[in-house]
Amino acid sequence: MALKRTAWRFWQAHLDPRKLVFLDETGASTKMTRTHGRAACGARVVDRVPHGHWKTTTFLGALRAEGMTAPLGSMAR
């Protein structure tokens, strides 16, 4: 295993950072709505949450040395 780590460090030193692309995917869903809240003492928390119409938003992005490229978002039902 140590030999592989040494080889990786050697190979990594020769990488061109301008050619690297890191992909990241993130998302949010209405199922992530909080079920509890905080209010002043003696007051109630009143708010709306979606019921039965769950929606998910996904975002995929490519990060390069110059910045974010190729952002792609989608809305799923």
PDB file of N, CA, C and O in Angstrom:
ATOM      1  N   MET A   1       0.819  -1.197   0.000  1.00  0.00           N
ATOM      2  CA  MET A   1       0.000   0.000   0.000  1.00  0.00           C
ATOM      3  C   MET A   1       0.865   1.264   0.000  1.00  0.00           C
ATOM      4  O   MET A   1       0.523   2.252  -0.651  1.00  0.00           O
ATOM      5  N   ALA A   2       1.971   1.233   0.721  1.00  0.00           N
ATOM      6  CA  ALA A   2       2.862   2.391   0.775  1.00  0.00           C
ATOM      7  C   ALA A   2       3.451   2.689  -0.601  1.00  0.00           C
ATOM      8  O   ALA A   2       3.654   3.847  -0.965  1.00  0.00           O
ATOM      9  N   LEU A   3       3.716   1.647  -1.345  1.00  0.00           N
ATOM     10  CA  LEU A   3       4.252   1.826  -2.696  1.00  0.00           C
ATOM     11  C   LEU A   3       3.229   2.523  -3.591  1.00  0.00           C
ATOM     12  O   LEU A   3       3.587   3.373  -4.406  1.00  0.00           O
ATOM     13  N   LYS A   4       1.956   2.162  -3.436  1.00  0.00           N
ATOM     14  CA  LYS A   4       0.895   2.805  -4.224  1.00  0.00           C
ATOM     15  C   LYS A   4       0.757   4.277  -3.848  1.00  0.00           C
ATOM     16  O   LYS A   4       0.553   5.122  -4.720  1.00  0.00           O
ATOM     17  N   ARG A   5       0.867   4.592  -2.553  1.00  0.00           N
ATOM     18  CA  ARG A   5       0.793   5.996  -2.128  1.00  0.00           C
ATOM     19  C   ARG A   5       1.948   6.805  -2.700  1.00  0.00           C
ATOM     20  O   ARG A   5       1.761   7.944  -3.130  1.00  0.00           O
ATOM     21  N   THR A   6       3.122   6.228  -2.706  1.00  0.00           N
ATOM     22  CA  THR A   6       4.293   6.908  -3.266  1.00  0.00           C
ATOM     23  C   THR A   6       4.116   7.139  -4.764  1.00  0.00           C
ATOM     24  O   THR A   6       4.440   8.212  -5.275  1.00  0.00           O
ATOM     25  N   ALA A   7       3.603   6.133  -5.462  1.00  0.00           N
ATOM     26  CA  ALA A   7       3.355   6.273  -6.906  1.00  0.00           C
ATOM     27  C   ALA A   7       2.304   7.346  -7.169  1.00  0.00           C
ATOM     28  O   ALA A   7       2.440   8.129  -8.109  1.00  0.00           O
ATOM     29  N   TRP A   8       1.248   7.388  -6.340  1.00  0.00           N
ATOM     30  CA  TRP A   8       0.194   8.389  -6.498  1.00  0.00           C
ATOM     31  C   TRP A   8       0.762   9.793  -6.295  1.00  0.00           C
ATOM     32  O   TRP A   8       0.441  10.697  -7.066  1.00  0.00           O
ATOM     33  N   ARG A   9       1.584   9.991  -5.290  1.00  0.00           N
ATOM     34  CA  ARG A   9       2.183  11.316  -5.045  1.00  0.00           C
ATOM     35  C   ARG A   9       3.059  11.756  -6.220  1.00  0.00           C
ATOM     36  O   ARG A   9       3.058  12.926  -6.604  1.00  0.00           O
ATOM     37  N   PHE A  10       3.790  10.823  -6.774  1.00  0.00           N
ATOM     38  CA  PHE A  10       4.625  11.137  -7.934  1.00  0.00           C
ATOM     39  C   PHE A  10       3.753  11.528  -9.125  1.00  0.00           C
ATOM     40  O   PHE A  10       4.014  12.535  -9.784  1.00  0.00           O
ATOM     41  N   TRP A  11       2.721  10.737  -9.402  1.00  0.00           N
ATOM     42  CA  TRP A  11       1.829  10.989 -10.541  1.00  0.00           C
ATOM     43  C   TRP A  11       1.060  12.292 -10.337  1.00  0.00           C
ATOM     44  O   TRP A  11       0.861  13.058 -11.280  1.00  0.00           O
ATOM     45  N   GLN A  12       0.628  12.537  -9.096  1.00  0.00           N
ATOM     46  CA  GLN A  12      -0.161  13.730  -8.779  1.00  0.00           C
ATOM     47  C   GLN A  12       0.638  15.013  -9.038  1.00  0.00           C
ATOM     48  O   GLN A  12       0.064  16.026  -9.437  1.00  0.00           O
ATOM     49  N   ALA A  13       1.936  14.979  -8.817  1.00  0.00           N
ATOM     50  CA  ALA A  13       2.765  16.164  -9.025  1.00  0.00           C
ATOM     51  C   ALA A  13       2.817  16.578 -10.492  1.00  0.00           C
ATOM     52  O   ALA A  13       3.146  17.724 -10.799  1.00  0.00           O
ATOM     53  N   HIS A  14       2.498  15.668 -11.392  1.00  0.00           N
ATOM     54  CA  HIS A  14       2.556  15.952 -12.821  1.00  0.00           C
ATOM     55  C   HIS A  14       1.190  16.282 -13.427  1.00  0.00           C
ATOM     56  O   HIS A  14       1.080  16.440 -14.643  1.00  0.00           O
ATOM     57  N   LEU A  15       0.159  16.388 -12.603  1.00  0.00           N
ATOM     58  CA  LEU A  15      -1.172  16.744 -13.102  1.00  0.00           C
ATOM     59  C   LEU A  15      -1.221  18.221 -13.467  1.00  0.00           C
ATOM     60  O   LEU A  15      -0.634  19.064 -12.788  1.00  0.00           O
ATOM     61  N   ASP A  16      -1.926  18.518 -14.545  1.00  0.00           N
ATOM     62  CA  ASP A  16      -2.143  19.906 -14.951  1.00  0.00           C
ATOM     63  C   ASP A  16      -3.479  20.364 -14.359  1.00  0.00           C
ATOM     64  O   ASP A  16      -4.522  19.887 -14.807  1.00  0.00           O
ATOM     65  N   PRO A  17      -3.492  21.265 -13.376  1.00  0.00           N
ATOM     66  CA  PRO A  17      -4.747  21.667 -12.742  1.00  0.00           C
ATOM     67  C   PRO A  17      -5.745  22.291 -13.705  1.00  0.00           C
ATOM     68  O   PRO A  17      -6.945  22.295 -13.433  1.00  0.00           O
ATOM     69  N   ARG A  18      -5.263  22.822 -14.832  1.00  0.00           N
ATOM     70  CA  ARG A  18      -6.183  23.423 -15.809  1.00  0.00           C
ATOM     71  C   ARG A  18      -7.016  22.366 -16.525  1.00  0.00           C
ATOM     72  O   ARG A  18      -8.025  22.695 -17.148  1.00  0.00           O
ATOM     73  N   LYS A  19      -6.609  21.102 -16.444  1.00  0.00           N
ATOM     74  CA  LYS A  19      -7.345  20.025 -17.109  1.00  0.00           C
ATOM     75  C   LYS A  19      -8.250  19.243 -16.166  1.00  0.00           C
ATOM     76  O   LYS A  19      -8.979  18.353 -16.604  1.00  0.00           O
ATOM     77  N   LEU A  20      -8.210  19.565 -14.879  1.00  0.00           N
ATOM     78  CA  LEU A  20      -9.030  18.845 -13.907  1.00  0.00           C
ATOM     79  C   LEU A  20     -10.446  19.401 -13.877  1.00  0.00           C
ATOM     80  O   LEU A  20     -10.649  20.613 -13.950  1.00  0.00           O
ATOM     81  N   VAL A  21     -11.416  18.513 -13.768  1.00  0.00           N
ATOM     82  CA  VAL A  21     -12.816  18.890 -13.645  1.00  0.00           C
ATOM     83  C   VAL A  21     -13.414  18.064 -12.508  1.00  0.00           C
ATOM     84  O   VAL A  21     -13.334  16.836 -12.517  1.00  0.00           O
ATOM     85  N   PHE A  22     -14.006  18.737 -11.544  1.00  0.00           N
ATOM     86  CA  PHE A  22     -14.654  18.065 -10.424  1.00  0.00           C
ATOM     87  C   PHE A  22     -16.162  18.220 -10.577  1.00  0.00           C
ATOM     88  O   PHE A  22     -16.664  19.335 -10.716  1.00  0.00           O
ATOM     89  N   LEU A  23     -16.879  17.110 -10.551  1.00  0.00           N
ATOM     90  CA  LEU A  23     -18.328  17.130 -10.655  1.00  0.00           C
ATOM     91  C   LEU A  23     -18.934  17.054  -9.268  1.00  0.00           C
ATOM     92  O   LEU A  23     -18.461  16.308  -8.410  1.00  0.00           O
ATOM     93  N   ASP A  24     -19.988  17.835  -9.055  1.00  0.00           N
ATOM     94  CA  ASP A  24     -20.676  17.815  -7.773  1.00  0.00           C
ATOM     95  C   ASP A  24     -22.174  17.846  -8.029  1.00  0.00           C
ATOM     96  O   ASP A  24     -22.660  18.593  -8.879  1.00  0.00           O
ATOM     97  N   GLU A  25     -22.890  17.029  -7.287  1.00  0.00           N
ATOM     98  CA  GLU A  25     -24.341  17.000  -7.392  1.00  0.00           C
ATOM     99  C   GLU A  25     -24.918  17.290  -6.017  1.00  0.00           C
ATOM    100  O   GLU A  25     -24.483  16.725  -5.013  1.00  0.00           O
ATOM    101  N   THR A  26     -25.889  18.165  -5.984  1.00  0.00           N
ATOM    102  CA  THR A  26     -26.565  18.481  -4.738  1.00  0.00           C
ATOM    103  C   THR A  26     -28.049  18.632  -5.028  1.00  0.00           C
ATOM    104  O   THR A  26     -28.441  18.752  -6.189  1.00  0.00           O
ATOM    105  N   GLY A  27     -28.857  18.627  -4.025  1.00  0.00           N
ATOM    106  CA  GLY A  27     -30.290  18.740  -4.254  1.00  0.00           C
ATOM    107  C   GLY A  27     -31.019  19.158  -2.994  1.00  0.00           C
ATOM    108  O   GLY A  27     -30.461  19.175  -1.897  1.00  0.00           O
ATOM    109  N   ALA A  28     -32.271  19.491  -3.186  1.00  0.00           N
ATOM    110  CA  ALA A  28     -33.149  19.847  -2.081  1.00  0.00           C
ATOM    111  C   ALA A  28     -34.528  19.288  -2.382  1.00  0.00           C
ATOM    112  O   ALA A  28     -34.933  19.181  -3.539  1.00  0.00           O
ATOM    113  N   SER A  29     -35.226  18.941  -1.348  1.00  0.00           N
ATOM    114  CA  SER A  29     -36.554  18.361  -1.513  1.00  0.00           C
ATOM    115  C   SER A  29     -37.513  19.035  -0.545  1.00  0.00           C
ATOM    116  O   SER A  29     -37.114  19.463   0.538  1.00  0.00           O
ATOM    117  N   THR A  30     -38.781  19.129  -0.936  1.00  0.00           N
ATOM    118  CA  THR A  30     -39.780  19.691  -0.029  1.00  0.00           C
ATOM    119  C   THR A  30     -40.052  18.726   1.120  1.00  0.00           C
ATOM    120  O   THR A  30     -40.691  19.103   2.102  1.00  0.00           O
ATOM    121  N   LYS A  31     -39.580  17.504   1.012  1.00  0.00           N
ATOM    122  CA  LYS A  31     -39.700  16.564   2.125  1.00  0.00           C
ATOM    123  C   LYS A  31     -38.773  16.965   3.267  1.00  0.00           C
ATOM    124  O   LYS A  31     -38.884  16.437   4.373  1.00  0.00           O
ATOM    125  N   MET A  32     -37.857  17.899   3.001  1.00  0.00           N
ATOM    126  CA  MET A  32     -36.904  18.341   4.015  1.00  0.00           C
ATOM    127  C   MET A  32     -37.482  19.462   4.882  1.00  0.00           C
ATOM    128  O   MET A  32     -36.760  20.059   5.681  1.00  0.00           O
ATOM    129  N   THR A  33     -38.761  19.748   4.730  1.00  0.00           N
ATOM    130  CA  THR A  33     -39.401  20.811   5.487  1.00  0.00           C
ATOM    131  C   THR A  33     -39.344  20.497   6.977  1.00  0.00           C
ATOM    132  O   THR A  33     -39.575  19.360   7.386  1.00  0.00           O
ATOM    133  N   ARG A  34     -39.043  21.484   7.767  1.00  0.00           N
ATOM    134  CA  ARG A  34     -38.985  21.287   9.217  1.00  0.00           C
ATOM    135  C   ARG A  34     -40.374  20.999   9.765  1.00  0.00           C
ATOM    136  O   ARG A  34     -41.368  21.565   9.310  1.00  0.00           O
ATOM    137  N   THR A  35     -40.424  20.123  10.735  1.00  0.00           N
ATOM    138  CA  THR A  35     -41.708  19.792  11.362  1.00  0.00           C
ATOM    139  C   THR A  35     -41.889  20.512  12.689  1.00  0.00           C
ATOM    140  O   THR A  35     -42.977  20.469  13.263  1.00  0.00           O
ATOM    141  N   HIS A  36     -40.851  21.171  13.192  1.00  0.00           N
ATOM    142  CA  HIS A  36     -40.925  21.901  14.454  1.00  0.00           C
ATOM    143  C   HIS A  36     -40.288  23.276  14.272  1.00  0.00           C
ATOM    144  O   HIS A  36     -39.432  23.463  13.408  1.00  0.00           O
ATOM    145  N   GLY A  37     -40.709  24.225  15.087  1.00  0.00           N
ATOM    146  CA  GLY A  37     -40.149  25.559  15.002  1.00  0.00           C
ATOM    147  C   GLY A  37     -40.026  26.193  16.374  1.00  0.00           C
ATOM    148  O   GLY A  37     -40.416  25.597  17.378  1.00  0.00           O
ATOM    149  N   ARG A  38     -39.489  27.391  16.416  1.00  0.00           N
ATOM    150  CA  ARG A  38     -39.334  28.122  17.677  1.00  0.00           C
ATOM    151  C   ARG A  38     -40.185  29.385  17.633  1.00  0.00           C
ATOM    152  O   ARG A  38     -40.341  30.022  16.591  1.00  0.00           O
ATOM    153  N   ALA A  39     -40.718  29.717  18.771  1.00  0.00           N
ATOM    154  CA  ALA A  39     -41.508  30.937  18.898  1.00  0.00           C
ATOM    155  C   ALA A  39     -41.269  31.513  20.288  1.00  0.00           C
ATOM    156  O   ALA A  39     -40.719  30.855  21.171  1.00  0.00           O
ATOM    157  N   ALA A  40     -41.689  32.737  20.453  1.00  0.00           N
ATOM    158  CA  ALA A  40     -41.581  33.376  21.767  1.00  0.00           C
ATOM    159  C   ALA A  40     -42.430  32.603  22.770  1.00  0.00           C
ATOM    160  O   ALA A  40     -43.394  31.939  22.390  1.00  0.00           O
ATOM    161  N   CYS A  41     -42.079  32.688  24.023  1.00  0.00           N
ATOM    162  CA  CYS A  41     -42.798  31.983  25.074  1.00  0.00           C
ATOM    163  C   CYS A  41     -44.280  32.359  25.052  1.00  0.00           C
ATOM    164  O   CYS A  41     -44.622  33.541  25.085  1.00  0.00           O
ATOM    165  N   GLY A  42     -45.133  31.385  24.999  1.00  0.00           N
ATOM    166  CA  GLY A  42     -46.577  31.606  24.973  1.00  0.00           C
ATOM    167  C   GLY A  42     -47.148  31.791  23.579  1.00  0.00           C
ATOM    168  O   GLY A  42     -48.368  31.860  23.429  1.00  0.00           O
ATOM    169  N   ALA A  43     -46.295  31.876  22.535  1.00  0.00           N
ATOM    170  CA  ALA A  43     -46.780  32.048  21.156  1.00  0.00           C
ATOM    171  C   ALA A  43     -46.652  30.722  20.409  1.00  0.00           C
ATOM    172  O   ALA A  43     -45.845  29.867  20.773  1.00  0.00           O
ATOM    173  N   ARG A  44     -47.460  30.564  19.356  1.00  0.00           N
ATOM    174  CA  ARG A  44     -47.412  29.352  18.531  1.00  0.00           C
ATOM    175  C   ARG A  44     -46.694  29.638  17.215  1.00  0.00           C
ATOM    176  O   ARG A  44     -46.726  30.759  16.707  1.00  0.00           O
ATOM    177  N   VAL A  45     -46.055  28.622  16.678  1.00  0.00           N
ATOM    178  CA  VAL A  45     -45.449  28.728  15.357  1.00  0.00           C
ATOM    179  C   VAL A  45     -46.508  28.322  14.343  1.00  0.00           C
ATOM    180  O   VAL A  45     -47.060  27.225  14.420  1.00  0.00           O
ATOM    181  N   VAL A  46     -46.790  29.206  13.397  1.00  0.00           N
ATOM    182  CA  VAL A  46     -47.777  28.901  12.365  1.00  0.00           C
ATOM    183  C   VAL A  46     -47.115  29.112  11.011  1.00  0.00           C
ATOM    184  O   VAL A  46     -46.589  30.190  10.732  1.00  0.00           O
ATOM    185  N   ASP A  47     -47.140  28.086  10.172  1.00  0.00           N
ATOM    186  CA  ASP A  47     -46.550  28.189   8.845  1.00  0.00           C
ATOM    187  C   ASP A  47     -47.156  27.116   7.964  1.00  0.00           C
ATOM    188  O   ASP A  47     -47.812  26.199   8.459  1.00  0.00           O
ATOM    189  N   ARG A  48     -46.944  27.221   6.674  1.00  0.00           N
ATOM    190  CA  ARG A  48     -47.461  26.250   5.713  1.00  0.00           C
ATOM    191  C   ARG A  48     -46.346  25.317   5.281  1.00  0.00           C
ATOM    192  O   ARG A  48     -45.177  25.699   5.227  1.00  0.00           O
ATOM    193  N   VAL A  49     -46.729  24.091   4.976  1.00  0.00           N
ATOM    194  CA  VAL A  49     -45.804  23.133   4.375  1.00  0.00           C
ATOM    195  C   VAL A  49     -46.556  22.426   3.261  1.00  0.00           C
ATOM    196  O   VAL A  49     -47.766  22.222   3.367  1.00  0.00           O
ATOM    197  N   PRO A  50     -45.860  22.047   2.195  1.00  0.00           N
ATOM    198  CA  PRO A  50     -46.544  21.326   1.123  1.00  0.00           C
ATOM    199  C   PRO A  50     -47.011  19.962   1.625  1.00  0.00           C
ATOM    200  O   PRO A  50     -46.330  19.318   2.422  1.00  0.00           O
ATOM    201  N   HIS A  51     -48.159  19.538   1.157  1.00  0.00           N
ATOM    202  CA  HIS A  51     -48.678  18.231   1.574  1.00  0.00           C
ATOM    203  C   HIS A  51     -49.036  17.405   0.342  1.00  0.00           C
ATOM    204  O   HIS A  51     -49.932  17.759  -0.424  1.00  0.00           O
ATOM    205  N   GLY A  52     -48.330  16.318   0.173  1.00  0.00           N
ATOM    206  CA  GLY A  52     -48.677  15.386  -0.896  1.00  0.00           C
ATOM    207  C   GLY A  52     -48.140  15.739  -2.271  1.00  0.00           C
ATOM    208  O   GLY A  52     -48.312  14.961  -3.209  1.00  0.00           O
ATOM    209  N   HIS A  53     -47.497  16.884  -2.420  1.00  0.00           N
ATOM    210  CA  HIS A  53     -46.952  17.278  -3.724  1.00  0.00           C
ATOM    211  C   HIS A  53     -45.455  17.495  -3.566  1.00  0.00           C
ATOM    212  O   HIS A  53     -44.953  18.609  -3.720  1.00  0.00           O
ATOM    213  N   TRP A  54     -44.759  16.423  -3.261  1.00  0.00           N
ATOM    214  CA  TRP A  54     -43.323  16.526  -3.009  1.00  0.00           C
ATOM    215  C   TRP A  54     -42.576  16.841  -4.292  1.00  0.00           C
ATOM    216  O   TRP A  54     -42.848  16.255  -5.340  1.00  0.00           O
ATOM    217  N   LYS A  55     -41.662  17.742  -4.207  1.00  0.00           N
ATOM    218  CA  LYS A  55     -40.852  18.120  -5.361  1.00  0.00           C
ATOM    219  C   LYS A  55     -39.381  18.079  -4.969  1.00  0.00           C
ATOM    220  O   LYS A  55     -39.022  18.347  -3.822  1.00  0.00           O
ATOM    221  N   THR A  56     -38.539  17.739  -5.937  1.00  0.00           N
ATOM    222  CA  THR A  56     -37.095  17.667  -5.706  1.00  0.00           C
ATOM    223  C   THR A  56     -36.383  18.492  -6.762  1.00  0.00           C
ATOM    224  O   THR A  56     -36.716  18.418  -7.945  1.00  0.00           O
ATOM    225  N   THR A  57     -35.420  19.263  -6.343  1.00  0.00           N
ATOM    226  CA  THR A  57     -34.575  20.020  -7.257  1.00  0.00           C
ATOM    227  C   THR A  57     -33.164  19.484  -7.144  1.00  0.00           C
ATOM    228  O   THR A  57     -32.620  19.375  -6.045  1.00  0.00           O
ATOM    229  N   THR A  58     -32.571  19.150  -8.272  1.00  0.00           N
ATOM    230  CA  THR A  58     -31.212  18.638  -8.302  1.00  0.00           C
ATOM    231  C   THR A  58     -30.344  19.595  -9.101  1.00  0.00           C
ATOM    232  O   THR A  58     -30.770  20.126 -10.126  1.00  0.00           O
ATOM    233  N   PHE A  59     -29.130  19.809  -8.626  1.00  0.00           N
ATOM    234  CA  PHE A  59     -28.200  20.709  -9.306  1.00  0.00           C
ATOM    235  C   PHE A  59     -26.889  19.965  -9.509  1.00  0.00           C
ATOM    236  O   PHE A  59     -26.317  19.427  -8.562  1.00  0.00           O
ATOM    237  N   LEU A  60     -26.425  19.940 -10.734  1.00  0.00           N
ATOM    238  CA  LEU A  60     -25.157  19.299 -11.077  1.00  0.00           C
ATOM    239  C   LEU A  60     -24.240  20.373 -11.642  1.00  0.00           C
ATOM    240  O   LEU A  60     -24.633  21.135 -12.524  1.00  0.00           O
ATOM    241  N   GLY A  61     -23.028  20.427 -11.133  1.00  0.00           N
ATOM    242  CA  GLY A  61     -22.102  21.442 -11.603  1.00  0.00           C
ATOM    243  C   GLY A  61     -20.709  20.888 -11.798  1.00  0.00           C
ATOM    244  O   GLY A  61     -20.317  19.919 -11.148  1.00  0.00           O
ATOM    245  N   ALA A  62     -19.968  21.505 -12.694  1.00  0.00           N
ATOM    246  CA  ALA A  62     -18.581  21.127 -12.960  1.00  0.00           C
ATOM    247  C   ALA A  62     -17.696  22.276 -12.502  1.00  0.00           C
ATOM    248  O   ALA A  62     -17.888  23.422 -12.908  1.00  0.00           O
ATOM    249  N   LEU A  63     -16.739  21.961 -11.664  1.00  0.00           N
ATOM    250  CA  LEU A  63     -15.844  22.974 -11.136  1.00  0.00           C
ATOM    251  C   LEU A  63     -14.456  22.799 -11.735  1.00  0.00           C
ATOM    252  O   LEU A  63     -13.850  21.731 -11.642  1.00  0.00           O
ATOM    253  N   ARG A  64     -13.968  23.864 -12.350  1.00  0.00           N
ATOM    254  CA  ARG A  64     -12.629  23.882 -12.937  1.00  0.00           C
ATOM    255  C   ARG A  64     -11.794  24.928 -12.211  1.00  0.00           C
ATOM    256  O   ARG A  64     -12.315  25.655 -11.366  1.00  0.00           O
ATOM    257  N   ALA A  65     -10.521  25.011 -12.525  1.00  0.00           N
ATOM    258  CA  ALA A  65      -9.637  25.993 -11.890  1.00  0.00           C
ATOM    259  C   ALA A  65     -10.128  27.420 -12.158  1.00  0.00           C
ATOM    260  O   ALA A  65      -9.927  28.305 -11.326  1.00  0.00           O
ATOM    261  N   GLU A  66     -10.761  27.652 -13.300  1.00  0.00           N
ATOM    262  CA  GLU A  66     -11.254  28.987 -13.656  1.00  0.00           C
ATOM    263  C   GLU A  66     -12.560  29.322 -12.961  1.00  0.00           C
ATOM    264  O   GLU A  66     -12.941  30.491 -12.909  1.00  0.00           O
ATOM    265  N   GLY A  67     -13.254  28.333 -12.428  1.00  0.00           N
ATOM    266  CA  GLY A  67     -14.539  28.564 -11.772  1.00  0.00           C
ATOM    267  C   GLY A  67     -15.564  27.527 -12.195  1.00  0.00           C
ATOM    268  O   GLY A  67     -15.235  26.505 -12.797  1.00  0.00           O
ATOM    269  N   MET A  68     -16.821  27.818 -11.862  1.00  0.00           N
ATOM    270  CA  MET A  68     -17.931  26.902 -12.145  1.00  0.00           C
ATOM    271  C   MET A  68     -18.271  26.919 -13.635  1.00  0.00           C
ATOM    272  O   MET A  68     -18.397  27.981 -14.245  1.00  0.00           O
ATOM    273  N   THR A  69     -18.416  25.724 -14.208  1.00  0.00           N
ATOM    274  CA  THR A  69     -18.851  25.614 -15.598  1.00  0.00           C
ATOM    275  C   THR A  69     -19.940  24.560 -15.675  1.00  0.00           C
ATOM    276  O   THR A  69     -20.070  23.715 -14.789  1.00  0.00           O
ATOM    277  N   ALA A  70     -20.697  24.618 -16.713  1.00  0.00           N
ATOM    278  CA  ALA A  70     -21.743  23.632 -17.022  1.00  0.00           C
ATOM    279  C   ALA A  70     -22.709  23.386 -15.878  1.00  0.00           C
ATOM    280  O   ALA A  70     -22.926  22.233 -15.504  1.00  0.00           O
ATOM    281  N   PRO A  71     -23.300  24.437 -15.305  1.00  0.00           N
ATOM    282  CA  PRO A  71     -24.315  24.172 -14.277  1.00  0.00           C
ATOM    283  C   PRO A  71     -25.578  23.628 -14.931  1.00  0.00           C
ATOM    284  O   PRO A  71     -25.995  24.110 -15.984  1.00  0.00           O
ATOM    285  N   LEU A  72     -26.173  22.643 -14.317  1.00  0.00           N
ATOM    286  CA  LEU A  72     -27.379  22.013 -14.853  1.00  0.00           C
ATOM    287  C   LEU A  72     -28.318  21.749 -13.711  1.00  0.00           C
ATOM    288  O   LEU A  72     -27.960  21.056 -12.759  1.00  0.00           O
ATOM    289  N   GLY A  73     -29.511  22.285 -13.789  1.00  0.00           N
ATOM    290  CA  GLY A  73     -30.516  22.046 -12.758  1.00  0.00           C
ATOM    291  C   GLY A  73     -31.695  21.325 -13.351  1.00  0.00           C
ATOM    292  O   GLY A  73     -31.994  21.473 -14.535  1.00  0.00           O
ATOM    293  N   SER A  74     -32.371  20.538 -12.526  1.00  0.00           N
ATOM    294  CA  SER A  74     -33.561  19.849 -12.993  1.00  0.00           C
ATOM    295  C   SER A  74     -34.603  19.838 -11.879  1.00  0.00           C
ATOM    296  O   SER A  74     -34.274  19.893 -10.694  1.00  0.00           O
ATOM    297  N   MET A  75     -35.843  19.768 -12.284  1.00  0.00           N
ATOM    298  CA  MET A  75     -36.945  19.729 -11.332  1.00  0.00           C
ATOM    299  C   MET A  75     -37.666  18.416 -11.532  1.00  0.00           C
ATOM    300  O   MET A  75     -38.184  18.163 -12.620  1.00  0.00           O
ATOM    301  N   ALA A  76     -37.715  17.584 -10.532  1.00  0.00           N
ATOM    302  CA  ALA A  76     -38.391  16.289 -10.630  1.00  0.00           C
ATOM    303  C   ALA A  76     -39.653  16.322  -9.791  1.00  0.00           C
ATOM    304  O   ALA A  76     -39.743  17.065  -8.814  1.00  0.00           O
ATOM    305  N   ARG A  77     -40.609  15.525 -10.173  1.00  0.00           N
ATOM    306  CA  ARG A  77     -41.850  15.431  -9.393  1.00  0.00           C
ATOM    307  C   ARG A  77     -41.967  14.102  -8.742  1.00  0.00           C
ATOM    308  O   ARG A  77     -42.948  13.841  -8.045  1.00  0.00           O
TER     309      ARG A  77
END
